[in-house]
Amino acid sequence: MSDSYDALIIGSGQAGNPLATALANAGRRVALIEADRLGGSCINYGCVPTKTLLATATRLHELRTAATVAAPAPPAPTTAHADLAAAVARKNELLAKLRTGVRHNLTAAENPVALLHGRAAFTAPHTLRITAADGSTQALTAPLIFINTGTRPAIPTDLPGLAETGYLTTDQLLDLETLPEHLIILGGGYIGLEFSQMFRRFGAQVTVVETGPHLLEHEDPDVCQALTDALTAEGVDIVLNARAHRVSRAANGEIILSAHTAAGERRLRGSHLVVAVGRRPNSDPLNLPAAGIKTDEKGFIKVNNNLQTNVRGVYALGDIHGGPQFTHIAYDDYRIVRDALLHGKRRSARQRPLPYCVFTDPQLGRIGLSEGQAQAQKVPYRVASMPVRSIGRAQQTGYTQGFWKVLVGADDRLLGAAIVGPEGGEIMAMLQLAMAGRLKYQQLQDMIFAHPTWAEGLNNVFRELKAGG
């Protein structure tokens, strides 16, 4: 016997939760199945916990550098370490509050969603078997099924000694209550960089090991160099063009990461090793072959422009279908499906802006085309760049690291931007609004902005546009 619903949602992430309540409010009978903690990646091991801990690291850094603006410095400002246990406790308190809010929202009288805890697996195209923690099972059917199960840390299977020596994932690093003496981070993507600066500011030694020639492999070289300079200035050791080939543990307990580099063999020693080489989809527990749902070679579920799988009535939302893995993209997946199912409006998931931020200090805010992408796509462009130190607000605050770079098309409209600097994400959002409104760059150049704000830089950044190529 199976219980029948109008819609089944697997996973309580940033697409699944609002979709469940939207469908329930529209009169559909909805069940949401969650195998772990409510809230998905953003609340539990993504944006919220990392940015909460980054706030602790930032405050500590401000104390250490207070003397640069002639402020009274606290005792021993350059050697102060974080109370990591207290920081983790603050983070956990916030996460518990948010999970409670998710539960309340899903189960409120106006949102009659059936919330089920257990692991879901397909037994047929529109039938799921739910296995609870006590081993009991139940079968559920629905004409609409939405998969929102996200990802988990990817672990190299071809690195000898890794499993035997021991390592941490970035998920586990969020709960570390004792400061590591020396953290080795394998991977120079945006997750690894945020953690590298965070733990350096907490007081640990940090080494980042990246296989490529620069950090953040998808960014322009000048952006990568700016962030590299900022991190190394704070004492983060960055090893590029390094291919790790063995992990071992010394007699004194130190972890040794052996790597081939351009400068020869390196043996990097640390107290803890963190693997931050990407994430893999949580598709394998779903028994997708039983439903005939297709995946790519990495296990990400294939979808069309409307986020539909190859099986009619089955959708994949959020990180599970591959592509950019950001909370705001997952939430937009919800809006695309909601509008198609409930409002008769169709919008392609392939044709939407992709804003994102890297929350290092300085921040990186990115929208539209990079120079590399414009060149690869043979899009004619002009480019202008301006150092942050030339902005009045930077001179007043002392936050002078970074630069702004904007790309302009032949029609004088913006093609993209990379904002490396204080409030980089907020400035990027202003440029995104200008792009959405199809403003010409002259309108920003001549706009009246309040003085003295970071936004005033938009009056000056377009001053010297040069042909790109």
VOKOL-669622 format. One record per residue (C-alpha): residue number from 1; residue in three letters; x, z, y. Coordinates in pm, 1 decimal. Example, Ala and Ser with C-alpha at 12.3 -4.5 7.8 and 13.67 -1.06 7.14 Angstrom:
<1, 'ALA', <1230.0, 780.0, -450.0>>
<2, 'SER', <1367.0, 714.0, -106.0>>
This chain:
<1, 'MET', <0.0, 0.0, 0.0>>
<2, 'SER', <121.1, -74.7, 351.9>>
<3, 'ASP', <12.4, 36.4, 696.0>>
<4, 'SER', <-76.6, -248.0, 927.7>>
<5, 'TYR', <12.5, -270.8, 1299.1>>
<6, 'ASP', <-11.9, -536.1, 1566.9>>
<7, 'ALA', <358.2, -494.6, 1650.1>>
<8, 'LEU', <659.2, -320.0, 1499.0>>
<9, 'ILE', <967.5, -245.0, 1708.8>>
<10, 'ILE', <1292.4, -150.4, 1536.5>>
<11, 'GLY', <1514.3, 51.8, 1769.2>>
<12, 'SER', <1444.4, 252.5, 2083.3>>
<13, 'GLY', <1686.2, 80.4, 2320.2>>
<14, 'GLN', <1640.6, -56.0, 2669.3>>
<15, 'ALA', <1427.1, -347.7, 2546.3>>
<16, 'GLY', <1234.1, -175.6, 2268.5>>
<17, 'ASN', <1104.2, 126.9, 2458.2>>
<18, 'PRO', <937.4, -49.9, 2753.9>>
<19, 'LEU', <805.0, -323.0, 2525.4>>
<20, 'ALA', <641.0, -61.5, 2302.4>>
<21, 'THR', <456.5, 99.3, 2593.6>>
<22, 'ALA', <362.9, -237.4, 2749.0>>
<23, 'LEU', <207.3, -360.3, 2425.9>>
<24, 'ALA', <32.3, -27.7, 2367.2>>
<25, 'ASN', <-109.6, -32.8, 2719.9>>
<26, 'ALA', <-241.2, -381.6, 2647.2>>
<27, 'GLY', <-441.2, -243.1, 2354.8>>
<28, 'ARG', <-207.5, -337.5, 2070.9>>
<29, 'ARG', <-143.0, -99.1, 1781.3>>
<30, 'VAL', <232.8, -39.2, 1800.0>>
<31, 'ALA', <488.0, 149.3, 1591.7>>
<32, 'LEU', <846.8, 207.5, 1699.7>>
<33, 'ILE', <1103.0, 294.1, 1432.8>>
<34, 'GLU', <1427.5, 473.3, 1524.2>>
<35, 'ALA', <1699.9, 560.2, 1274.1>>
<36, 'ASP', <1907.7, 775.5, 1507.4>>
<37, 'ARG', <1864.8, 931.0, 1851.3>>
<38, 'LEU', <1611.5, 799.3, 2096.5>>
<39, 'GLY', <1734.7, 593.3, 2389.8>>
<40, 'GLY', <1961.5, 332.4, 2236.7>>
<41, 'SER', <2319.5, 265.7, 2338.2>>
<42, 'CYS', <2278.2, 311.2, 2714.6>>
<43, 'ILE', <2164.3, 671.5, 2692.2>>
<44, 'ASN', <2357.6, 786.1, 2387.7>>
<45, 'TYR', <2702.4, 625.0, 2399.9>>
<46, 'GLY', <2701.7, 364.7, 2674.6>>
<47, 'CYS', <2633.2, 362.3, 3046.0>>
<48, 'VAL', <2494.9, 711.7, 3098.4>>
<49, 'PRO', <2753.3, 926.0, 2916.1>>
<50, 'THR', <3053.8, 719.7, 3026.1>>
<51, 'LYS', <2954.1, 713.3, 3392.4>>
<52, 'THR', <2871.6, 1085.1, 3380.6>>
<53, 'LEU', <3221.5, 1164.7, 3254.7>>
<54, 'LEU', <3373.4, 914.5, 3497.1>>
<55, 'ALA', <3214.4, 1114.7, 3778.8>>
<56, 'THR', <3407.7, 1420.5, 3660.7>>
<57, 'ALA', <3730.5, 1219.7, 3652.4>>
<58, 'THR', <3665.3, 1081.1, 4000.5>>
<59, 'ARG', <3607.0, 1425.5, 4152.9>>
<60, 'LEU', <3926.9, 1550.8, 3995.6>>
<61, 'HIS', <4118.6, 1252.7, 4133.8>>
<62, 'GLU', <3977.2, 1317.2, 4480.3>>
<63, 'LEU', <4103.5, 1673.6, 4466.8>>
<64, 'ARG', <4449.6, 1558.6, 4364.6>>
<65, 'THR', <4466.8, 1298.9, 4640.8>>
<66, 'ALA', <4307.3, 1503.3, 4918.2>>
<67, 'ALA', <4636.2, 1523.1, 5105.8>>
<68, 'THR', <4632.7, 1146.6, 5165.4>>
<69, 'VAL', <4359.1, 1198.1, 5425.9>>
<70, 'ALA', <4509.4, 1525.0, 5555.1>>
<71, 'ALA', <4254.0, 1741.6, 5375.9>>
<72, 'PRO', <4348.5, 2085.9, 5244.9>>
<73, 'ALA', <4463.9, 2048.1, 4887.5>>
<74, 'PRO', <4359.0, 2291.3, 4611.6>>
<75, 'PRO', <4625.7, 2486.5, 4420.8>>
<76, 'ALA', <4844.2, 2263.9, 4202.3>>
<77, 'PRO', <4639.8, 1951.5, 4278.9>>
<78, 'THR', <4873.1, 1710.9, 4101.1>>
<79, 'THR', <4868.5, 1903.7, 3772.4>>
<80, 'ALA', <4503.6, 2010.6, 3754.6>>
<81, 'HIS', <4337.3, 1912.2, 3428.8>>
<82, 'ALA', <3968.1, 1870.6, 3355.5>>
<83, 'ASP', <3760.5, 2135.7, 3179.9>>
<84, 'LEU', <3668.1, 1877.6, 2922.2>>
<85, 'ALA', <3434.2, 2104.9, 2727.3>>
<86, 'ALA', <3235.9, 2176.2, 3043.5>>
<87, 'ALA', <3226.1, 1806.9, 3134.6>>
<88, 'VAL', <3098.4, 1716.7, 2787.4>>
<89, 'ALA', <2838.6, 1994.4, 2806.0>>
<90, 'ARG', <2713.1, 1857.8, 3139.8>>
<91, 'LYS', <2694.8, 1511.1, 2988.1>>
<92, 'ASN', <2506.3, 1637.0, 2681.5>>
<93, 'GLU', <2256.2, 1825.3, 2896.0>>
<94, 'LEU', <2173.0, 1506.3, 3084.6>>
<95, 'LEU', <2142.8, 1302.4, 2763.6>>
<96, 'ALA', <1908.1, 1558.3, 2607.5>>
<97, 'LYS', <1689.7, 1545.3, 2918.5>>
<98, 'LEU', <1676.0, 1165.6, 2906.6>>
<99, 'ARG', <1592.7, 1158.4, 2534.5>>
<100, 'THR', <1310.4, 1402.7, 2594.0>>
<101, 'GLY', <1182.5, 1175.5, 2868.8>>
<102, 'VAL', <1189.7, 874.5, 2634.9>>
<103, 'ARG', <993.4, 1065.0, 2370.4>>
<104, 'HIS', <736.6, 1183.8, 2623.2>>
<105, 'ASN', <691.3, 833.9, 2762.5>>
<106, 'LEU', <642.5, 678.2, 2419.9>>
<107, 'THR', <399.0, 937.4, 2291.1>>
<108, 'ALA', <201.3, 1013.1, 2608.2>>
<109, 'ALA', <-176.7, 971.6, 2584.4>>
<110, 'GLU', <-165.8, 657.0, 2796.5>>
<111, 'ASN', <103.3, 508.7, 2568.3>>
<112, 'PRO', <-24.9, 562.2, 2211.7>>
<113, 'VAL', <289.8, 443.3, 2032.2>>
<114, 'ALA', <344.0, 562.9, 1675.0>>
<115, 'LEU', <700.6, 696.9, 1677.2>>
<116, 'LEU', <858.5, 691.3, 1332.4>>
<117, 'HIS', <1203.5, 822.6, 1238.9>>
<118, 'GLY', <1380.7, 642.1, 958.8>>
<119, 'ARG', <1577.0, 333.7, 860.8>>
<120, 'ALA', <1394.7, 2.4, 859.8>>
<121, 'ALA', <1464.7, -283.6, 621.4>>
<122, 'PHE', <1277.3, -606.2, 564.5>>
<123, 'THR', <1111.8, -666.8, 229.3>>
<124, 'ALA', <931.7, -982.2, 348.6>>
<125, 'PRO', <911.3, -1180.7, 675.9>>
<126, 'HIS', <655.1, -941.4, 827.7>>
<127, 'THR', <693.3, -631.5, 611.8>>
<128, 'LEU', <930.8, -338.2, 661.1>>
<129, 'ARG', <1024.4, -50.4, 434.5>>
<130, 'ILE', <1094.5, 268.2, 631.5>>
<131, 'THR', <1317.4, 526.7, 462.6>>
<132, 'ALA', <1302.5, 873.7, 615.4>>
<133, 'ALA', <1583.5, 1130.2, 611.3>>
<134, 'ASP', <1424.9, 1306.6, 312.0>>
<135, 'GLY', <1427.9, 984.1, 111.1>>
<136, 'SER', <1054.8, 915.6, 133.2>>
<137, 'THR', <948.9, 560.2, 209.5>>
<138, 'GLN', <654.3, 377.9, 358.8>>
<139, 'ALA', <571.4, 11.9, 405.8>>
<140, 'LEU', <461.2, -133.1, 739.2>>
<141, 'THR', <336.3, -481.4, 822.1>>
<142, 'ALA', <274.7, -662.6, 1149.2>>
<143, 'PRO', <246.7, -1021.4, 1273.3>>
<144, 'LEU', <497.5, -935.0, 1550.1>>
<145, 'ILE', <829.8, -763.5, 1481.1>>
<146, 'PHE', <1097.3, -697.8, 1743.9>>
<147, 'ILE', <1453.2, -612.0, 1641.2>>
<148, 'ASN', <1638.3, -397.9, 1899.6>>
<149, 'THR', <1899.5, -222.7, 1687.5>>
<150, 'GLY', <2205.7, -281.1, 1906.4>>
<151, 'THR', <2567.7, -258.8, 1799.5>>
<152, 'ARG', <2835.4, -17.4, 1682.2>>
<153, 'PRO', <3213.7, -8.8, 1734.7>>
<154, 'ALA', <3402.4, -283.7, 1554.6>>
<155, 'ILE', <3689.2, -156.9, 1341.6>>
<156, 'PRO', <3976.1, -387.8, 1238.0>>
<157, 'THR', <3989.6, -430.1, 864.0>>
<158, 'ASP', <4329.0, -602.6, 867.5>>
<159, 'LEU', <4536.2, -327.4, 1030.8>>
<160, 'PRO', <4729.8, -146.2, 756.7>>
<161, 'GLY', <4727.8, 233.0, 777.9>>
<162, 'LEU', <4441.1, 258.3, 1025.8>>
<163, 'ALA', <4186.1, 417.8, 793.7>>
<164, 'GLU', <4438.9, 650.5, 630.1>>
<165, 'THR', <4594.2, 768.7, 956.5>>
<166, 'GLY', <4267.3, 832.6, 1137.6>>
<167, 'TYR', <4130.2, 709.1, 1466.7>>
<168, 'LEU', <3853.9, 763.9, 1719.4>>
<169, 'THR', <3590.7, 518.6, 1833.3>>
<170, 'THR', <3481.3, 516.7, 2196.5>>
<171, 'ASP', <3152.1, 671.0, 2079.4>>
<172, 'GLN', <3343.7, 967.5, 1936.1>>
<173, 'LEU', <3566.6, 992.2, 2243.0>>
<174, 'LEU', <3260.8, 1086.3, 2448.1>>
<175, 'ASP', <3232.4, 1414.1, 2256.1>>
<176, 'LEU', <3600.1, 1514.5, 2261.5>>
<177, 'GLU', <3618.0, 1865.6, 2409.3>>
<178, 'THR', <3994.7, 1914.4, 2389.0>>
<179, 'LEU', <4218.8, 1703.3, 2609.8>>
<180, 'PRO', <4447.2, 1471.7, 2409.0>>
<181, 'GLU', <4814.7, 1492.5, 2493.9>>
<182, 'HIS', <4865.0, 1117.1, 2467.9>>
<183, 'LEU', <4583.9, 869.7, 2408.5>>
<184, 'ILE', <4664.8, 523.9, 2271.4>>
<185, 'ILE', <4377.4, 281.7, 2335.2>>
<186, 'LEU', <4372.7, -31.8, 2124.7>>
<187, 'GLY', <4191.6, -292.7, 2334.9>>
<188, 'GLY', <4206.1, -394.7, 2701.2>>
<189, 'GLY', <3841.1, -483.8, 2760.0>>
<190, 'TYR', <3622.0, -315.7, 3018.9>>
<191, 'ILE', <3531.5, -26.1, 2786.1>>
<192, 'GLY', <3895.7, 48.1, 2712.8>>
<193, 'LEU', <3987.0, 31.1, 3082.1>>
<194, 'GLU', <3714.4, 272.2, 3190.9>>
<195, 'PHE', <3825.0, 523.0, 2928.7>>
<196, 'SER', <4192.9, 474.3, 3011.6>>
<197, 'GLN', <4148.0, 571.5, 3375.8>>
<198, 'MET', <3903.1, 846.6, 3287.6>>
<199, 'PHE', <4139.2, 1024.7, 3050.2>>
<200, 'ARG', <4441.7, 965.8, 3269.7>>
<201, 'ARG', <4256.0, 1143.3, 3549.5>>
<202, 'PHE', <4155.8, 1416.1, 3307.1>>
<203, 'GLY', <4529.3, 1478.8, 3264.2>>
<204, 'ALA', <4626.0, 1294.3, 2945.2>>
<205, 'GLN', <4900.4, 1038.8, 2901.9>>
<206, 'VAL', <4739.4, 702.4, 2827.4>>
<207, 'THR', <4871.1, 377.1, 2680.2>>
<208, 'VAL', <4655.4, 63.9, 2658.9>>
<209, 'VAL', <4754.6, -195.7, 2399.7>>
<210, 'GLU', <4613.2, -546.6, 2448.7>>
<211, 'THR', <4675.2, -852.2, 2230.5>>
<212, 'GLY', <4625.2, -1101.0, 2515.0>>
<213, 'PRO', <4846.5, -1186.3, 2812.6>>
<214, 'HIS', <4630.8, -983.3, 3051.8>>
<215, 'LEU', <4349.4, -729.7, 3057.7>>
<216, 'LEU', <3985.0, -842.0, 3065.6>>
<217, 'GLU', <4040.3, -1175.3, 2895.6>>
<218, 'HIS', <3740.3, -1348.2, 3056.6>>
<219, 'GLU', <3836.8, -1273.5, 3417.9>>
<220, 'ASP', <4055.2, -1467.8, 3659.5>>
<221, 'PRO', <4425.2, -1370.5, 3657.1>>
<222, 'ASP', <4416.6, -1227.4, 4011.4>>
<223, 'VAL', <4129.5, -994.8, 3915.4>>
<224, 'CYS', <4314.6, -878.8, 3603.8>>
<225, 'GLN', <4632.4, -818.9, 3803.0>>
<226, 'ALA', <4452.3, -613.5, 4065.9>>
<227, 'LEU', <4307.1, -380.1, 3802.0>>
<228, 'THR', <4638.5, -365.6, 3617.0>>
<229, 'ASP', <4814.6, -262.3, 3937.1>>
<230, 'ALA', <4554.2, 6.1, 4008.0>>
<231, 'LEU', <4578.4, 156.8, 3659.3>>
<232, 'THR', <4956.7, 149.6, 3637.8>>
<233, 'ALA', <4978.5, 311.9, 3982.3>>
<234, 'GLU', <4797.1, 610.5, 3831.8>>
<235, 'GLY', <5033.4, 625.3, 3536.5>>
<236, 'VAL', <4845.8, 429.0, 3269.6>>
<237, 'ASP', <5097.6, 245.2, 3051.6>>
<238, 'ILE', <4977.3, -108.2, 2972.7>>
<239, 'VAL', <5134.1, -308.5, 2690.8>>
<240, 'LEU', <5030.3, -675.8, 2689.1>>
<241, 'ASN', <5084.3, -952.9, 2434.1>>
<242, 'ALA', <5101.6, -682.0, 2170.7>>
<243, 'ARG', <4975.9, -748.4, 1819.4>>
<244, 'ALA', <4940.2, -423.7, 1627.7>>
<245, 'HIS', <5043.6, -456.2, 1263.7>>
<246, 'ARG', <5062.4, -99.6, 1130.4>>
<247, 'VAL', <4942.0, 253.7, 1199.4>>
<248, 'SER', <5115.4, 556.6, 1053.7>>
<249, 'ARG', <5158.0, 927.0, 1115.6>>
<250, 'ALA', <5494.1, 1096.0, 1170.8>>
<251, 'ALA', <5598.3, 1425.8, 1013.3>>
<252, 'ASN', <5522.0, 1607.2, 1339.8>>
<253, 'GLY', <5163.5, 1474.1, 1337.8>>
<254, 'GLU', <5212.8, 1200.7, 1597.1>>
<255, 'ILE', <5032.7, 872.8, 1544.7>>
<256, 'ILE', <5262.5, 568.7, 1550.3>>
<257, 'LEU', <5121.0, 226.4, 1636.6>>
<258, 'SER', <5366.3, -50.3, 1551.0>>
<259, 'ALA', <5318.4, -376.3, 1738.3>>
<260, 'HIS', <5490.6, -710.4, 1783.6>>
<261, 'THR', <5533.8, -785.0, 2155.5>>
<262, 'ALA', <5700.7, -1051.5, 2366.9>>
<263, 'ALA', <5982.6, -804.6, 2427.2>>
<264, 'GLY', <6024.2, -733.5, 2057.3>>
<265, 'GLU', <5900.2, -467.1, 1819.9>>
<266, 'ARG', <5735.3, -161.9, 1983.1>>
<267, 'ARG', <5655.2, 170.0, 1818.9>>
<268, 'LEU', <5405.0, 349.5, 2038.6>>
<269, 'ARG', <5357.8, 720.6, 1978.6>>
<270, 'GLY', <5056.4, 930.7, 2072.1>>
<271, 'SER', <4843.0, 1224.0, 1970.0>>
<272, 'HIS', <4519.6, 1022.3, 1936.7>>
<273, 'LEU', <4436.0, 658.2, 1868.5>>
<274, 'VAL', <4116.6, 503.1, 2005.0>>
<275, 'VAL', <3988.1, 171.2, 1872.0>>
<276, 'ALA', <3816.3, -26.4, 2150.3>>
<277, 'VAL', <3830.9, -384.8, 2026.6>>
<278, 'GLY', <3464.5, -473.1, 2064.2>>
<279, 'ARG', <3135.8, -403.2, 1889.2>>
<280, 'ARG', <2957.7, -539.6, 1584.0>>
<281, 'PRO', <2581.9, -585.1, 1538.4>>
<282, 'ASN', <2364.9, -337.4, 1349.4>>
<283, 'SER', <2204.7, -615.8, 1148.8>>
<284, 'ASP', <2343.8, -543.7, 802.7>>
<285, 'PRO', <2111.7, -248.2, 718.3>>
<286, 'LEU', <1801.1, -456.5, 798.3>>
<287, 'ASN', <1808.0, -670.1, 480.2>>
<288, 'LEU', <1751.2, -980.2, 689.7>>
<289, 'PRO', <1780.4, -1222.4, 392.8>>
<290, 'ALA', <1455.2, -1079.6, 255.1>>
<291, 'ALA', <1282.5, -1213.4, 566.0>>
<292, 'GLY', <1485.5, -1533.6, 589.4>>
<293, 'ILE', <1620.5, -1438.1, 933.6>>
<294, 'LYS', <1938.1, -1625.2, 1024.2>>
<295, 'THR', <2252.3, -1475.1, 1177.0>>
<296, 'ASP', <2582.1, -1615.8, 1297.1>>
<297, 'GLU', <2913.0, -1556.8, 1118.7>>
<298, 'LYS', <2954.9, -1219.6, 1292.7>>
<299, 'GLY', <2609.2, -1093.0, 1200.0>>
<300, 'PHE', <2440.3, -1141.9, 1538.7>>
<301, 'ILE', <2081.7, -1263.0, 1500.5>>
<302, 'LYS', <2024.6, -1619.3, 1615.6>>
<303, 'VAL', <1749.4, -1666.0, 1873.8>>
<304, 'ASN', <1611.0, -1949.5, 2083.7>>
<305, 'ASN', <1560.2, -1952.0, 2461.1>>
<306, 'ASN', <1253.5, -1729.4, 2417.9>>
<307, 'LEU', <1440.4, -1472.3, 2204.0>>
<308, 'GLN', <1253.7, -1580.7, 1890.0>>
<309, 'THR', <1434.2, -1588.5, 1556.7>>
<310, 'ASN', <1385.4, -1872.1, 1309.2>>
<311, 'VAL', <1100.2, -1669.8, 1153.7>>
<312, 'ARG', <772.5, -1702.6, 1340.6>>
<313, 'GLY', <666.5, -1378.1, 1507.5>>
<314, 'VAL', <1007.3, -1207.9, 1474.1>>
<315, 'TYR', <1216.1, -1154.8, 1787.9>>
<316, 'ALA', <1562.7, -1011.1, 1854.8>>
<317, 'LEU', <1624.9, -823.5, 2179.5>>
<318, 'GLY', <1932.4, -674.0, 2342.6>>
<319, 'ASP', <2284.2, -665.8, 2203.0>>
<320, 'ILE', <2175.4, -757.0, 1848.6>>
<321, 'HIS', <2140.9, -1126.9, 1939.4>>
<322, 'GLY', <2492.3, -1153.7, 2081.5>>
<323, 'GLY', <2603.3, -1274.7, 2420.9>>
<324, 'PRO', <2669.6, -1037.6, 2711.6>>
<325, 'GLN', <2611.4, -678.4, 2601.0>>
<326, 'PHE', <2467.8, -505.5, 2906.4>>
<327, 'THR', <2173.4, -271.6, 2955.5>>
<328, 'HIS', <2029.6, -480.8, 3236.6>>
<329, 'ILE', <2030.0, -790.6, 3016.0>>
<330, 'ALA', <1849.2, -601.7, 2737.6>>
<331, 'TYR', <1588.3, -484.8, 2987.7>>
<332, 'ASP', <1540.5, -841.8, 3105.9>>
<333, 'ASP', <1489.9, -943.2, 2742.1>>
<334, 'TYR', <1192.2, -706.0, 2743.8>>
<335, 'ARG', <1053.8, -868.8, 3058.5>>
<336, 'ILE', <1089.7, -1217.8, 2913.3>>
<337, 'VAL', <899.8, -1123.7, 2596.4>>
<338, 'ARG', <639.2, -912.6, 2781.1>>
<339, 'ASP', <559.7, -1192.5, 3024.6>>
<340, 'ALA', <534.9, -1452.0, 2746.2>>
<341, 'LEU', <309.2, -1241.5, 2522.8>>
<342, 'LEU', <93.5, -1061.5, 2777.6>>
<343, 'HIS', <93.1, -1278.6, 3090.2>>
<344, 'GLY', <136.3, -1633.8, 2965.0>>
<345, 'LYS', <457.5, -1683.9, 3162.7>>
<346, 'ARG', <763.0, -1836.7, 2999.0>>
<347, 'ARG', <1120.0, -1797.3, 3122.0>>
<348, 'SER', <1436.7, -1895.9, 2941.1>>
<349, 'ALA', <1682.7, -1626.1, 2840.4>>
<350, 'ARG', <1958.8, -1885.0, 2884.6>>
<351, 'GLN', <1891.3, -1946.0, 3252.8>>
<352, 'ARG', <1936.2, -1618.4, 3434.0>>
<353, 'PRO', <2205.3, -1459.0, 3650.0>>
<354, 'LEU', <2462.9, -1236.6, 3482.4>>
<355, 'PRO', <2574.5, -960.4, 3717.5>>
<356, 'TYR', <2802.1, -692.3, 3577.3>>
<357, 'CYS', <3039.0, -419.1, 3686.1>>
<358, 'VAL', <3350.0, -256.3, 3546.9>>
<359, 'PHE', <3343.6, 103.9, 3666.0>>
<360, 'THR', <3712.9, 154.1, 3710.6>>
<361, 'ASP', <3845.3, 266.2, 4049.1>>
<362, 'PRO', <3850.5, 22.7, 4220.0>>
<363, 'GLN', <3533.8, -121.7, 4071.9>>
<364, 'LEU', <3489.4, -480.8, 3968.1>>
<365, 'GLY', <3156.6, -642.5, 4053.9>>
<366, 'ARG', <3102.8, -995.3, 3917.8>>
<367, 'ILE', <2827.5, -1251.5, 3966.8>>
<368, 'GLY', <2804.5, -1624.3, 3907.1>>
<369, 'LEU', <3103.8, -1845.0, 3835.8>>
<370, 'SER', <3463.3, -1729.9, 3828.3>>
<371, 'GLU', <3734.5, -1974.5, 3933.9>>
<372, 'GLY', <3824.1, -2032.9, 3572.1>>
<373, 'GLN', <3464.0, -2109.9, 3480.7>>
<374, 'ALA', <3418.9, -2342.8, 3778.3>>
<375, 'GLN', <3731.8, -2534.0, 3677.5>>
<376, 'ALA', <3626.8, -2552.6, 3312.0>>
<377, 'GLN', <3282.5, -2681.3, 3409.7>>
<378, 'LYS', <3430.7, -2919.4, 3669.2>>
<379, 'VAL', <3215.4, -2770.6, 3944.4>>
<380, 'PRO', <3357.2, -2851.0, 4292.0>>
<381, 'TYR', <3415.3, -2533.9, 4490.9>>
<382, 'ARG', <3589.4, -2375.7, 4782.9>>
<383, 'VAL', <3728.0, -2026.6, 4757.6>>
<384, 'ALA', <3800.4, -1748.7, 5004.9>>
<385, 'SER', <3979.2, -1422.8, 4937.9>>
<386, 'MET', <4025.2, -1114.4, 5152.5>>
<387, 'PRO', <4216.5, -790.2, 5084.6>>
<388, 'VAL', <4005.8, -474.5, 5096.9>>
<389, 'ARG', <4259.6, -313.9, 5330.2>>
<390, 'SER', <4147.6, -550.1, 5609.1>>
<391, 'ILE', <3797.0, -396.9, 5614.2>>
<392, 'GLY', <3746.9, -128.3, 5877.1>>
<393, 'ARG', <3574.2, 105.5, 5633.4>>
<394, 'ALA', <3878.2, 88.6, 5404.6>>
<395, 'GLN', <4113.2, 186.5, 5683.9>>
<396, 'GLN', <3894.3, 482.6, 5778.3>>
<397, 'THR', <3844.6, 615.6, 5426.4>>
<398, 'GLY', <4186.3, 533.0, 5283.3>>
<399, 'TYR', <4030.1, 340.8, 4992.1>>
<400, 'THR', <4229.2, 20.6, 5037.6>>
<401, 'GLN', <4285.3, -113.6, 4684.8>>
<402, 'GLY', <4148.9, -448.3, 4575.5>>
<403, 'PHE', <4022.1, -773.3, 4720.7>>
<404, 'TRP', <3704.9, -976.0, 4759.5>>
<405, 'LYS', <3682.3, -1333.7, 4634.2>>
<406, 'VAL', <3388.3, -1570.7, 4680.6>>
<407, 'LEU', <3324.8, -1925.6, 4560.4>>
<408, 'VAL', <3118.6, -2166.0, 4772.0>>
<409, 'GLY', <2976.1, -2499.0, 4660.9>>
<410, 'ALA', <2961.1, -2832.3, 4841.6>>
<411, 'ASP', <2619.9, -2736.7, 4984.1>>
<412, 'ASP', <2764.8, -2419.7, 5147.1>>
<413, 'ARG', <2575.6, -2197.8, 4902.6>>
<414, 'LEU', <2742.9, -1929.6, 4692.5>>
<415, 'LEU', <2854.7, -2010.4, 4339.3>>
<416, 'GLY', <2998.8, -1674.0, 4245.1>>
<417, 'ALA', <3202.9, -1375.2, 4349.7>>
<418, 'ALA', <3447.2, -1115.7, 4222.1>>
<419, 'ILE', <3452.0, -795.4, 4425.3>>
<420, 'VAL', <3739.5, -564.5, 4336.2>>
<421, 'GLY', <3717.9, -253.8, 4550.4>>
<422, 'PRO', <3511.8, 47.2, 4654.0>>
<423, 'GLU', <3139.6, -6.2, 4590.0>>
<424, 'GLY', <3225.3, -337.2, 4427.0>>
<425, 'GLY', <2900.6, -340.5, 4232.4>>
<426, 'GLU', <2689.1, -281.2, 4541.6>>
<427, 'ILE', <2859.3, -558.0, 4742.0>>
<428, 'MET', <2822.9, -789.9, 4442.9>>
<429, 'ALA', <2448.6, -714.9, 4436.3>>
<430, 'MET', <2422.4, -822.0, 4801.6>>
<431, 'LEU', <2584.9, -1152.3, 4715.6>>
<432, 'GLN', <2352.5, -1188.6, 4416.4>>
<433, 'LEU', <2054.5, -1150.2, 4648.9>>
<434, 'ALA', <2200.2, -1418.4, 4877.1>>
<435, 'MET', <2242.7, -1648.0, 4577.1>>
<436, 'ALA', <1885.4, -1582.8, 4461.8>>
<437, 'GLY', <1761.2, -1664.3, 4812.1>>
<438, 'ARG', <1983.9, -1973.8, 4826.5>>
<439, 'LEU', <2136.5, -1858.4, 5153.5>>
<440, 'LYS', <2428.3, -2051.5, 5293.0>>
<441, 'TYR', <2748.7, -1861.0, 5346.2>>
<442, 'GLN', <2720.6, -1905.9, 5723.7>>
<443, 'GLN', <2409.2, -1686.5, 5721.5>>
<444, 'LEU', <2610.0, -1397.3, 5577.9>>
<445, 'GLN', <2906.2, -1471.6, 5801.1>>
<446, 'ASP', <2686.7, -1443.0, 6112.2>>
<447, 'MET', <2456.0, -1164.4, 5994.0>>
<448, 'ILE', <2452.9, -834.2, 6184.1>>
<449, 'PHE', <2558.7, -551.0, 5953.6>>
<450, 'ALA', <2565.4, -187.5, 6056.8>>
<451, 'HIS', <2906.0, -63.8, 6165.8>>
<452, 'PRO', <3110.6, 75.2, 6001.5>>
<453, 'THR', <2999.2, -23.2, 5650.7>>
<454, 'TRP', <3160.4, -197.9, 5356.6>>
<455, 'ALA', <2904.2, -475.6, 5400.7>>
<456, 'GLU', <3072.6, -578.0, 5726.9>>
<457, 'GLY', <3334.3, -746.1, 5512.6>>
<458, 'LEU', <3079.6, -1022.3, 5454.7>>
<459, 'ASN', <3129.4, -1125.9, 5816.9>>
<460, 'ASN', <3495.7, -1194.9, 5748.1>>
<461, 'VAL', <3544.0, -1290.1, 5384.8>>
<462, 'PHE', <3441.0, -1654.1, 5440.8>>
<463, 'ARG', <3684.3, -1701.4, 5728.4>>
<464, 'GLU', <3934.3, -1911.0, 5533.4>>
<465, 'LEU', <3762.7, -2123.9, 5270.4>>
<466, 'LYS', <4007.5, -2338.9, 5075.9>>
<467, 'ALA', <3949.1, -2617.1, 4827.5>>
<468, 'GLY', <3958.8, -2487.0, 4470.9>>
<469, 'GLY', <4109.2, -2661.0, 4174.9>>
